[in-house]
Amino acid sequence: MNPPRIALLIASAFVAVTAAPAVAQKMMQDAKPSLSRSEEAKKNDALFDQEFRNRRDGDSTPQAKADPWAGVRSEPAPPATTKKNNARN
């Protein structure tokens, strides 16, 4: 091969390698979804937020503590009897 062809080949490869990231970035920008929301979606979000606030703020009565192991436990053991020993060893 003669030198002008090699130089042209190297220059073409350089342009292709440096342009590839820009092309990929442009493709990703075109693929982004629209950030605008429809009126129905906005209304649904508002209803969801309102329901969340009602449940969060409206229930001020304390709940009874739940025992998740209640069905597994057996009856409590009777209290242990201890002997009082006043004698010293």
C-alpha positions in Angstrom: 0.0 0.0 0.0 1.2 3.4 -0.6 1.4 6.0 2.2 -1.6 8.2 1.1 -3.9 5.2 1.4 -2.6 4.3 4.8 -3.1 7.9 6.0 -6.6 7.9 4.6 -7.4 4.6 6.3 -6.0 5.8 9.7 -7.9 9.1 9.4 -11.2 7.3 8.6 -10.7 5.0 11.5 -10.0 7.9 13.8 -13.2 9.7 12.7 -15.3 6.6 13.2 -13.9 5.9 16.7 -14.4 9.4 17.9 -17.9 9.8 16.4 -19.3 6.6 17.8 -19.9 7.9 21.4 -21.6 11.0 20.0 -23.9 8.9 17.8 -24.8 6.6 20.8 -25.5 9.6 23.0 -27.8 11.1 20.4 -29.7 7.8 20.1 -30.2 7.7 23.9 -31.5 11.3 24.0 -34.0 10.5 21.3 -35.2 7.4 23.2 -36.1 9.3 26.4 -39.8 9.2 27.3 -41.8 12.4 27.6 -41.9 13.9 31.1 -45.2 15.6 30.6 -48.1 13.8 32.4 -51.6 13.5 31.1 -54.5 15.1 33.0 -55.8 11.7 34.0 -52.4 10.7 35.5 -52.3 14.0 37.4 -55.8 13.5 38.8 -54.9 9.9 39.8 -51.8 11.2 41.6 -53.8 13.8 43.4 -56.3 11.2 44.6 -53.6 8.9 45.7 -51.9 11.7 47.7 -55.1 12.8 49.3 -55.9 9.2 50.4 -52.4 8.8 51.8 -52.8 12.0 53.8 -56.2 10.9 55.1 -54.8 7.6 56.3 -51.7 9.1 57.7 -53.3 12.0 59.6 -56.8 10.6 60.3 -56.0 7.6 62.4 -54.8 9.1 65.7 -56.0 6.2 68.0 -53.2 3.9 69.1 -53.5 0.4 67.8 -53.3 -2.6 70.1 -49.9 -4.2 69.9 -50.1 -7.4 67.8 -48.2 -10.5 68.9 -47.1 -12.3 65.8 -46.0 -15.4 67.8 -49.3 -15.7 69.7 -50.4 -18.8 67.8 -47.1 -20.6 68.3 -46.5 -20.0 72.0 -47.7 -22.5 74.6 -49.3 -21.5 77.9 -46.9 -19.6 80.2 -45.0 -21.7 82.7 -46.0 -21.5 86.3 -43.7 -19.3 88.4 -40.7 -21.1 89.8 -40.8 -21.6 93.6 -37.6 -20.8 95.4 -36.5 -22.0 98.8 -35.2 -19.5 101.1 -32.1 -20.8 102.7 -30.9 -18.7 105.6 -28.1 -21.0 106.6 -24.6 -20.2 105.4 -22.2 -22.8 104.1 
